[in-house]
Amino acid sequence: MVTVAVDAMGGDNAPDEIVKGCLKALGESPEVNILLVGKEEILQEKLSGTDYDGKRMKIVNASEVIETGDSPVASVQKKKDSSLVVGMKLVRNNEADAFVSAGSSGAVLVGGQVIVGRLKGVERAPFATLIPTDSKTGVCLLLDCGANVDARADHLRQFAQMGSIYMEHVVGISNPRVAIVNIGLEEEKGNALVKEAIPLLKDAKNINFTGSIESREIPHNGADVVVCEAFTGNVIIKLYEGVSSFMLHTIKKSMFTDLRSKIGGFLLKPALKKSMQEFDASKYGGAPLLGLKGLVVKTHGNSKSSEICNAILQCMTFKENKINEYISGALENGT
């Protein structure tokens, strides 16, 4: 059994969609237990009338909520009884194997590093997210996508090491290809950070570094692990999401311009629906903070129940495949 603490009060759609996602996860897997962290009276009201298993999902009361506009550092320090802080303490105290939140990214980052803590040897913990590609596995791992805006070159090397471990043991890609985001393929191109990082990545013995990758090649199976600092990574992931939404809107609009397009659209609808599902990043769950002593996963702020459910199931895969043990082993061996 894997126990996952879930921030019931974090995110735009909390607590309704969070509760629905937890109930869905309980139905999807008999091997997960959930600690629903938040305001007890509200959560009891949301769960009333449902037939959830009280032995597998329990409410952990937390009287405060960290809002999106709150200062990440100050809120983690001052709001000791917030759902986010209480949930992370459950992980720190080994009462939960993982923590999932759709709340403030900054507070999740601060809490993850201050409360849960980093593994020995980990200098920075990056947000790592799976994004759709046309590869056989259908995904690549992008990191960092939001945690460390001012990363150093040696941080990028460590991101590549942790990302390679994740892709090999979670996704099942042997010797995953690693590339660094750049504005061209030539080594002389790029900013100071990229130019400094490339030699470190080339010399790293435990990663399969293939060189630079331009952002347009990421969807086309250009690499299995794509590394960059968080500013670039966050721009990439949000552009990804925006373009997929735009494409869906444009296709739907074109299907209803006249009678002929409506007939064609009706015939194509099943195939189009299946194709567009490939662009839905929510089906992969959230973005784990790699390199912490316990698992912390951040989902989108506007997460619906399906993404919360998938994030919970993702925690099971992470735990079962002993990702932290592999990361610790690699860093202790100096590889």
N, C-alpha and C positions, 0 to 999 in steps of 0.2 A: 504494500500500500504506500502511496505517495500522498503526503499532506500538503495542500497548497493554501496559503493565506491570501485572501482576496480583499483588496481595498474597495469596499462597497460604496464609499462616498466620493470617490475620485472620478472625474471625467464629466463631460457635458450631459451624459444620459444616465448619470447615477441618481438613485440606486436601482431604478427599474430594470434597465438593460443589464446591469451587473448581476442582479439577482437572477434574471432569466438565463444569463450565460452560465451561471453556476449550476442551476437546475438542469440545464442542457448537458453540462459536462458530467454530472452525476449519472444521467441516463446513458451517456455515450460510453462511459467506462466504469466497471465495478471496482476498479483498483485505485480510485482517487477519493480522498477525504478532503473536505473544504472547511476552512475557518473563515467565516464571513465577518469581516471587521468593519464596524461602523456603529451608528446610533441604534441601540438595541430596540427601542420602541418602534422606530421607523421600519427596521428590518423585520421585526415580528409581524408588523402590519402587512408588509409586502409578501411575506411567506404564508400568511393566513389563507386557508383554502387550498393550499397546494399539498400534495401528498409526498413531500420530500422525506428522505430517511434521516431522522434526527440523530442517528448514530454516525452518519457519514458527513453531515453538514451541521456545524454548530456556529452560533453567533458569539463573537467576541466583542464586547462593548467598547466603544471609543467615542468620547463625547465631543471631540473637536474635528474640524475639517480644514485641511490646507487648501486654500483657494488658488486658482490659476494665477491671480495677480499678486499673491503673497511673495515676499522675498524668500527664496529657497533656503538660504542659510538660517535666517532669523526664524522662519516658520518651523523648521526642523528642531531648532534649539528651544523655542518657546512653546510650541504646541505639542507638548509631551504626550497628550492623550488624543492626538489625532489618529485617524484610521491608518494613515500612511506610516507614522512612527510606530504605533502599536503593532502593525503588521510586520514591519521589518524587525522589531524586537523578537517576534515569534520565531523568525528565521535565525536570528543571532543566538537565541537561547535553545535552538534545536527542537522547538515545539512545532515547527513547520519546515518542510524541505524547500519551499519556494514561496515567493511573494509576487502577486500580479496587481498592477495598478494602471488605471487610465488617467490618473491625476497629473499634477504638475511635473513636467520632465525634469526641471531643475531640482525640485524637492526629491524626486526619485533618485537622481544622480547623487545629490548631497547625502541623503539618507543611506543609500547603498554603500557609499565609501566610508561614512562616519559611523553608522550603526552596525551594518553587516560586516564591513571591513574588507580590504583586499587580501587576496592570497599572497603568501610570501614571495617576493620577487616581482610581483606585478606593479608596475609604476603608474599606469593609468587604466581605468576600466572603460572600454568603449561600448557604445550601443551597437549591436550587430543585428541586422535585419535581413531576412531572405526576401529577394525580389524576383519577379518572374523573368525568365529568359526562354529562348527557344532551344535550350539544351535538352538532353535526354531526361535529366532529372527535373527540368522545368524551372530551376532556380539558380541563383548565385547569392553569395553572402556579401553584403556591403557593410563595411565598418571602417571608420566610426561614422555613424549617421546622426550624431547629436550631442555627444558628451564632452568631447575635448576639442574646442575650437582652435586652441593654440598648441597643438601637439608638436613634439620634437621628432626628429628622424628615427631615433631609437624606439620611440613609442610606436611608430608605424611598423617597424620590424616586429615588435611584440604583438601588435594587432594581427599581423600576418601569421604569426605562429599560432595564436589562439584561434584565429579564423580557420586555419588549416585543420586543426584538431576538431573543431566543431563540424566542419563539412565532411571530414572522414568518418567520424563516429556517430553523427546524427543523420546526415543525409546519405552516407555510404559511398562517398567518392574517394577512391584510392588515389593518393598522391595528387591532391587538388591543385589546379593551376592558380598561381597568385599573380596579380597585376596591380600596379599603382596607377591611380587616375592622373592623367597628364593631358597637355594640350597638343601632343604629338607623340610619335613613336620613337623619335631620336633621343638619345640620352642627353644631348646638350640642351634639349628643350625643358621647360618647366620653371617653376619658381625655386627659390633657394631651398625650401623644405624638400621638394621632390628630388632635386639634384643631390642633396645630401643623403636622402633615404635610399636611393637606387643602389649605391655600392654596398650599403648594409644589408639590403634585401638579397643582393647577388651573393654575398658571402655567407648568408645564413644557411646552415647545413640541413635544417629540418623542414625547409619549405621549397616548393617547386616554383621558383620565381621565373615568370616568362617575360617580364619587362613592363613597359608602359601600356596603358589602354586609354583610348579616347572614349568619352562618355557615350558616343553613338554606337560603339561596339558592345557595350554592356548587355543590351537586350539580345544580342546575336551570339551568345555563347562565347564571348571573348575571354572569359576567365571564370573560375569557380569561386575565387575569393578576390574581392576588389577592396583595396585599402586606400584611405585618404584621411585627412583631418576632418573634424566634425562639420566645419562650415561648408566644405565642398560636398560632403556626404549628405547633409541635410538638404542642400539645394537639389541634389540628384534625386533623392527619394521623393521630395515634394513635387518636383517636375514630373517624375514618373506617374505619381498619383493624379496630377492635373491633366496630363496628356491622355491617360486612360479614360478619365471622366469626360474629357472633351470629345474623344473618339466615340464613346458610347452615345453622348448627346447628339453628335453630328449624324451618326448612323440612324438613330431613331427618328431624327428630324427628316432625313432624306427618304425614309420609308413611308412617309405620309404626305408627300407632295402632290400626288395625283393617284387616280385609280390603278394605273399600271404598277406604280411603285408599292401601293398598298397590297396588291395581289402578290407581287414578288417578295415583299417584306414578310407577308404571312407564310409563304413557302420557306423562306430562309430563316425565319425566326428561331427554330430549334437549334440550327447550326450556329447562328450568330450568338445565341445565348451561351452555348457551350464554349465558343471561342472567347467571348468577353470575360468569362469566368477565369480564364487564365491570367487576366490582368488584375484580378482581385487579390491584393496583397494580404487582406485580412484573413484569408483561409490558412495562412502560415502562422498565425498567432501574433505575438508581439516581438519586441526587440530585447533580447537578454543583455544585461550588463555583464560581459565576460570578464572573468578574473576576480570575482568576489568570492568570499568564503562560503556564501550561500547564493542560491539563484534568485535574482530579481529581474522581473520582466515588465517592460513598459509597453502598453498598447496605445493606440491612437486616442486622443482626447475625446473624439466623437464615436468611440467604439460602440457597436451594437452587440447583442447577445452572442452572435456567431463568433465574433472575434475574441470575446472574453472566453468562450468555451474552448476555442482553438488554442488560446494562450495557456489555459489550464492543462490541456492535453499535451501541449509542447513541453511544459514543465516535467511531465512524466517521462517523456522521451529523453530530456536532458539528464534527469536523475538516473534513469535506468542505464544510460550509456556512460555514466561516470565521467562526465566532461571535466569537472573540476579536478578529479584525480589525475586525469591525463595532462591537464594544464600544469598542475603542481609538479608532476613528474618531469615534464619537459623543461620547466624553469629550474628545477633543482639540479638537473643534469647539465645545465648550462647550454642547452641546445636551442 
